[in-house]
């Protein structure tokens, strides 16, 4: 049985579902928008400041039929955000094809470290130094969101900005635990380099998921 389930997961017909919830998108271009989040387990990028480390081990999250995930999502919102973990660990074709068949807007939040699968209306790329994004994800990203933890992250942000398309919206976002220190640095940087915008985790200020 285990092998059969793993084959279905490999095809994307089942996915290790960590959680699903209806809330307000807190970050980036679509902040303030009501959205249904599908959080998929599994990630080996290993950011030390990750705020959902429990998502890393896919084995902890039950393989769930993709069709069931889609049916539930469609009840709540026209905007669906697929996040993780790292959703591109898995083949997103089945999930996104079914969501699009229901006329839904489908967004992804990804580090871009794995090949791009699925059909997306919006790609939020949040690259990580430990495992750089693929050229395809960088080229297709609608927004680039770089997390600022220390001063070297500004250098990294510029490196990544050189790899995305000219219409990609550029965001710098403070790492939450360092926000008091880095927000003034981000403000100064954006004022000096106005191609960038500031992104905040507004859902944490609103005290919602």
C-alpha positions as CSV (number, residue, x, y, z in Angstrom):
1,X,0.0,0.0,0.0
2,X,2.8,2.4,0.9
3,X,4.4,2.0,-2.5
4,X,1.1,2.6,-4.3
5,X,0.6,5.8,-2.3
6,X,4.1,7.0,-3.0
7,X,3.6,6.5,-6.7
8,X,0.4,8.7,-6.5
9,X,2.4,11.3,-4.6
10,X,5.1,11.2,-7.2
11,X,2.5,11.9,-9.9
12,X,0.9,14.7,-7.8
13,X,-2.4,12.8,-7.6
14,X,-1.8,12.8,-3.8
15,X,0.1,15.5,-1.9
16,X,1.5,15.6,1.7
17,X,-1.0,18.1,3.1
18,X,0.2,20.0,6.1
19,X,-2.7,22.4,6.5
20,X,-5.3,24.3,4.6
21,X,-7.0,27.5,5.8
22,X,-8.9,30.6,4.6
23,X,-7.3,33.9,5.6
24,X,-5.9,37.2,4.4
25,X,-2.8,37.1,2.3
26,X,-0.3,39.0,4.4
27,X,2.7,39.6,2.2
28,X,3.8,40.9,-1.2
29,X,1.7,42.2,-4.1
30,X,-1.6,40.5,-3.0
31,X,-1.5,41.5,0.6
32,X,-4.9,42.3,2.0
33,X,-6.6,39.8,-0.3
34,X,-8.8,37.0,1.0
35,X,-7.2,33.7,0.0
36,X,-7.3,30.0,0.7
37,X,-3.9,28.6,1.5
38,X,-2.8,25.1,0.8
39,X,0.4,24.3,2.7
40,X,2.2,21.3,1.3
41,X,4.7,19.4,3.4
42,X,8.3,18.7,2.3
43,X,11.3,21.0,2.0
44,X,15.0,20.5,2.1
45,X,16.1,24.1,1.5
46,X,16.7,24.4,5.3
47,X,16.4,28.2,6.1
48,X,17.4,28.5,9.8
49,X,14.8,31.3,10.3
50,X,11.9,29.4,8.7
51,X,8.7,30.0,10.7
52,X,7.2,26.6,9.6
53,X,10.0,24.1,10.2
54,X,7.3,21.5,10.9
55,X,6.6,21.6,7.2
56,X,10.1,20.2,6.3
57,X,9.5,16.5,6.8
58,X,6.9,15.3,4.3
59,X,6.5,12.1,6.2
60,X,4.7,13.9,9.0
61,X,1.9,15.1,6.7
62,X,-0.7,12.7,5.4
63,X,-0.8,12.0,1.7
64,X,-4.2,13.5,0.6
65,X,-6.0,13.1,-2.6
66,X,-5.5,16.1,-4.7
67,X,-9.1,16.1,-6.0
68,X,-10.2,16.4,-2.3
69,X,-7.9,19.3,-1.7
70,X,-9.3,21.1,-4.8
71,X,-13.0,20.5,-3.8
72,X,-12.4,21.9,-0.4
73,X,-10.5,24.9,-1.6
74,X,-13.2,25.8,-4.2
75,X,-15.7,26.2,-1.3
76,X,-13.8,29.1,0.2
77,X,-12.2,31.5,-2.2
78,X,-11.5,32.4,-5.8
79,X,-7.8,33.0,-4.9
80,X,-5.8,29.9,-3.9
81,X,-2.2,30.2,-2.6
82,X,-0.1,27.1,-2.7
83,X,2.8,27.3,-0.2
84,X,5.0,25.1,1.9
85,X,7.4,23.7,2.7
86,X,8.5,23.9,-0.8
87,X,5.6,23.1,-3.1
88,X,7.8,22.5,-6.2
89,X,9.2,19.4,-4.4
90,X,6.2,17.8,-5.9
91,X,4.5,17.8,-9.3
92,X,1.9,20.6,-9.2
93,X,0.3,19.7,-12.5
94,X,-2.7,17.8,-11.2
95,X,-3.4,20.2,-8.4
96,X,-3.3,23.4,-10.5
97,X,-5.0,21.9,-13.6
98,X,-8.0,21.0,-11.4
99,X,-8.0,24.4,-9.6
100,X,-7.9,26.2,-13.0
101,X,-10.8,24.0,-14.3
102,X,-12.9,25.5,-11.5
103,X,-12.0,29.0,-12.7
104,X,-9.8,29.8,-9.7
105,X,-6.8,32.2,-9.5
106,X,-3.8,30.0,-8.5
107,X,-0.7,31.5,-6.8
108,X,2.5,29.8,-5.6
109,X,5.0,30.9,-3.0
110,X,8.3,29.1,-3.8
111,X,12.0,29.3,-3.3
112,X,12.3,28.2,-6.9
113,X,14.8,25.6,-6.1
114,X,13.1,22.8,-8.1
115,X,11.7,22.6,-11.7
116,X,8.6,24.6,-12.3
117,X,5.5,22.4,-12.7
118,X,1.8,23.5,-12.7
119,X,-0.2,26.3,-14.3
120,X,0.1,29.5,-12.3
121,X,-1.6,32.9,-12.4
122,X,1.0,34.4,-10.0
123,X,4.5,33.2,-9.0
124,X,6.0,34.7,-5.9
125,X,9.7,33.8,-5.8
126,X,11.4,34.0,-2.5
127,X,15.0,32.7,-3.3
128,X,17.3,31.3,-0.7
129,X,21.1,31.3,-0.6
130,X,21.3,27.6,0.4
131,X,19.5,26.4,-2.8
132,X,19.3,28.9,-5.6
133,X,16.3,29.1,-7.9
134,X,16.2,27.6,-11.3
135,X,16.5,29.9,-14.3
136,X,13.0,29.1,-15.4
137,X,11.4,30.1,-12.1
138,X,13.4,33.3,-12.0
139,X,12.4,34.2,-15.6
140,X,8.7,33.5,-14.9
141,X,8.4,35.1,-11.5
142,X,5.8,37.8,-11.1
143,X,7.2,39.0,-7.8
144,X,10.6,38.6,-6.2
145,X,10.5,38.7,-2.4
146,X,13.9,38.6,-0.7
147,X,14.0,38.1,3.1
148,X,16.4,40.5,4.8
149,X,18.1,38.9,7.8
150,X,21.4,40.7,7.6
151,X,23.3,43.3,5.5
152,X,24.6,40.6,3.1
153,X,21.0,39.9,2.0
154,X,20.9,43.2,0.2
155,X,23.8,42.0,-2.0
156,X,21.9,38.7,-2.6
157,X,18.7,40.6,-3.4
158,X,20.5,42.5,-6.2
159,X,22.0,39.3,-7.6
160,X,18.5,37.7,-7.7
161,X,16.9,40.9,-9.2
162,X,19.3,40.6,-12.1
163,X,17.8,37.2,-13.0
164,X,14.1,38.0,-13.1
165,X,12.1,39.6,-15.9
166,X,11.8,43.4,-16.2
167,X,8.1,43.3,-15.2
168,X,8.8,41.4,-12.0
169,X,7.9,43.4,-8.9
170,X,10.8,43.6,-6.4
171,X,10.2,43.3,-2.6
172,X,12.4,43.4,0.4
173,X,10.9,41.9,3.5
174,X,12.3,41.9,7.1
175,X,12.9,38.6,8.7
176,X,10.3,38.7,11.5
177,X,12.7,38.0,14.5
178,X,15.1,40.8,13.2
179,X,12.5,43.3,12.2
180,X,13.3,46.0,14.7
181,X,16.9,46.0,13.5
182,X,16.5,45.6,9.7
183,X,13.4,47.6,9.0
184,X,15.3,51.0,9.2
185,X,18.0,49.5,7.0
186,X,15.3,48.3,4.5
187,X,13.6,51.7,4.5
188,X,16.9,53.5,3.8
189,X,17.8,51.0,1.0
190,X,14.4,51.3,-0.7
191,X,14.6,55.1,-0.6
192,X,18.1,54.9,-2.2
193,X,17.0,52.2,-4.6
194,X,13.4,52.8,-5.5
195,X,13.0,49.9,-7.9
196,X,12.4,47.9,-4.7
197,X,9.3,48.0,-2.5
198,X,8.9,47.1,1.2
199,X,6.9,44.0,2.1
200,X,5.8,43.4,5.7
201,X,4.2,40.3,7.2
202,X,1.0,42.2,7.8
203,X,-0.8,39.0,8.9
204,X,1.4,38.9,12.0
205,X,0.4,42.4,12.8
206,X,-3.2,41.5,12.3
207,X,-2.7,38.4,14.4
208,X,-4.2,36.0,11.8
209,X,-2.7,32.9,10.3
